[in-house]
Amino acid sequence: MNRKIVALLTATALALPLSATAQDAMEPTVKEIDVTVDLAAVQNPAAAAYWGTLEADLEAAILARLTGHISDDGAKIGVDISEVELASGFAEAAGLADAMLKGVVNQSHDSNNARFNSYELTVDYKASMPILGEGFDITAPDVDTKRVYTAMVDTFADNVVKNLK
């Protein structure tokens, strides 16, 4: 009887790492990430300068969250950022507090129809407050615009990854 219990415990212990591996295999994988922003369409120079590296930064932020989940058989993620929203947050009367990152996120897959998804995603500095921290003052004269930008990009990327199928 003791041998059966030892054998059962050994089999269970050996199966645990396989279960973790199987669980990882069930996580969504991604093949390609493509973010598009037409900064030439942004007529406001302050907005264009603020969002100048958005394409590369957002692609990198999404990719960083998918480490270990890249596969040739993964989904394709496309993000088309609304240039109108990028510019409108920087209108004459507005400022960084009104900056908004808005886009359409499309997920497709070459062979798995269950991996299709499309939605609009909007992030402003308020949505990024958990990253910015309690007490962050967006209206302060010496506000760290790079920190706000990074928090908004990170929040957007978090939501894209969270919504993967």
C-alpha positions as CSV (number, residue, x, y, z in Angstrom):
1,M,0.0,0.0,0.0
2,N,2.8,2.4,0.8
3,R,4.3,2.0,-2.6
4,K,1.0,3.0,-4.2
5,I,0.9,6.1,-2.1
6,V,4.5,7.0,-2.9
7,A,3.9,6.4,-6.6
8,L,0.7,8.5,-6.5
9,L,2.5,11.4,-4.7
10,T,5.5,11.1,-7.1
11,A,3.1,11.2,-10.1
12,T,1.3,14.2,-8.7
13,A,4.5,16.1,-8.0
14,L,5.8,15.4,-11.6
15,A,2.4,16.5,-13.0
16,L,2.5,19.9,-11.3
17,P,5.2,21.5,-13.5
18,L,3.3,20.1,-16.6
19,S,0.1,21.7,-15.4
20,A,1.9,25.1,-15.0
21,T,3.4,24.7,-18.5
22,A,0.0,23.7,-19.9
23,Q,-1.5,26.8,-18.3
24,D,1.1,29.0,-19.9
25,A,0.4,27.4,-23.3
26,M,-3.3,28.4,-22.8
27,E,-2.4,32.1,-22.5
28,P,-3.0,34.1,-25.6
29,T,0.0,34.4,-27.9
30,V,0.8,37.2,-30.3
31,K,2.5,37.1,-33.7
32,E,2.5,40.7,-34.6
33,I,1.9,44.2,-33.1
34,D,1.3,47.2,-35.3
35,V,0.5,50.7,-34.0
36,T,-0.3,53.4,-36.5
37,V,-0.4,57.1,-35.8
38,D,-0.5,59.8,-38.6
39,L,1.4,62.6,-36.8
40,A,1.4,64.6,-39.9
41,A,-2.4,64.9,-39.4
42,V,-1.9,66.5,-36.0
43,Q,-1.8,70.2,-36.7
44,N,-1.1,71.3,-33.2
45,P,2.8,71.5,-32.8
46,A,2.7,70.9,-29.0
47,A,0.6,67.8,-29.5
48,A,2.8,66.5,-32.3
49,A,5.9,67.0,-30.2
50,Y,4.3,65.4,-27.1
51,W,3.1,62.3,-29.0
52,G,6.1,62.2,-31.4
53,T,7.4,58.7,-30.5
54,L,4.0,57.2,-29.7
55,E,4.0,54.4,-32.4
56,A,7.3,52.9,-31.3
57,D,6.7,53.5,-27.5
58,L,3.2,51.8,-27.6
59,E,4.5,48.9,-29.6
60,A,7.4,48.4,-27.2
61,A,5.1,48.7,-24.1
62,I,2.7,46.1,-25.5
63,L,5.6,43.8,-26.5
64,A,7.1,44.1,-23.0
65,R,3.9,42.8,-21.5
66,L,3.9,39.8,-23.8
67,T,7.3,38.4,-23.1
68,G,7.0,34.6,-23.4
69,H,3.8,34.9,-25.3
70,I,5.1,35.6,-28.8
71,S,4.4,32.8,-31.4
72,D,4.3,32.4,-35.1
73,D,0.8,31.0,-34.5
74,G,-0.3,34.0,-32.4
75,A,-2.8,36.8,-33.0
76,K,-2.1,40.0,-34.9
77,I,-2.7,43.1,-32.9
78,G,-3.4,46.4,-34.7
79,V,-3.9,49.7,-33.0
80,D,-5.0,52.7,-35.0
81,I,-4.7,55.9,-32.8
82,S,-7.1,58.7,-33.4
83,E,-5.1,61.8,-34.4
84,V,-8.1,64.0,-33.7
85,E,-8.0,63.0,-30.0
86,L,-4.2,63.5,-29.8
87,A,-4.6,67.1,-31.0
88,S,-7.8,68.0,-29.1
89,G,-6.2,67.5,-25.7
90,F,-3.7,70.3,-26.6
91,A,-6.1,72.9,-27.8
92,E,-5.3,76.5,-26.8
93,A,-7.5,76.5,-23.7
94,A,-6.7,72.9,-22.8
95,G,-3.5,71.4,-21.6
96,L,-1.9,68.1,-20.4
97,A,-4.9,67.4,-18.1
98,D,-7.0,67.1,-21.2
99,A,-4.6,64.9,-23.1
100,M,-6.2,61.7,-24.3
101,L,-4.9,58.5,-26.0
102,K,-7.8,57.0,-28.0
103,G,-7.7,54.3,-30.7
104,V,-9.3,51.3,-32.2
105,V,-7.7,48.0,-31.3
106,N,-8.1,45.1,-33.7
107,Q,-7.1,41.5,-33.0
108,S,-7.1,38.9,-35.7
109,H,-5.7,35.4,-36.2
110,D,-4.8,33.5,-39.4
111,S,-6.5,30.3,-38.4
112,N,-8.5,30.7,-35.1
113,N,-11.8,32.6,-35.5
114,A,-12.2,32.8,-31.7
115,R,-9.2,35.1,-31.6
116,F,-10.9,38.0,-33.4
117,N,-11.8,41.1,-31.4
118,S,-12.3,44.8,-32.1
119,Y,-12.9,47.7,-29.7
120,E,-12.3,51.3,-29.0
121,L,-9.9,52.1,-26.1
122,T,-9.6,55.5,-24.4
123,V,-7.0,56.5,-21.8
124,D,-6.5,59.8,-20.2
125,Y,-4.3,60.9,-17.3
126,K,-7.1,60.0,-14.8
127,A,-7.1,56.4,-16.0
128,S,-3.3,56.4,-15.4
129,M,-3.6,57.6,-11.8
130,P,-2.7,54.2,-10.4
131,I,0.6,54.4,-12.2
132,L,1.1,58.1,-11.4
133,G,0.4,57.7,-7.8
134,E,-1.9,59.3,-5.2
135,G,-1.4,63.1,-4.9
136,F,0.0,63.5,-8.5
137,D,-0.9,67.1,-9.5
138,I,-1.4,67.4,-13.3
139,T,-1.8,71.2,-13.0
140,A,1.5,71.8,-11.3
141,P,3.7,74.2,-13.3
142,D,6.6,71.8,-13.2
143,V,4.6,68.7,-14.0
144,D,6.7,65.9,-15.4
145,T,5.1,65.5,-18.9
146,K,7.3,62.5,-19.7
147,R,6.0,60.7,-16.6
148,V,2.3,61.4,-17.7
149,Y,3.1,60.3,-21.2
150,T,4.7,57.1,-20.0
151,A,1.8,56.4,-17.6
152,M,-0.8,56.8,-20.4
153,V,1.2,54.6,-22.8
154,D,1.6,51.9,-20.1
155,T,-2.1,52.1,-19.1
156,F,-3.1,51.7,-22.8
157,A,-0.7,48.8,-23.3
158,D,-2.0,47.1,-20.1
159,N,-5.6,47.3,-21.4
160,V,-4.7,45.9,-24.8
161,V,-3.0,42.9,-23.2
162,K,-5.8,42.4,-20.7
163,N,-8.3,42.2,-23.6
164,L,-6.4,39.6,-25.6
165,K,-8.4,36.5,-26.5
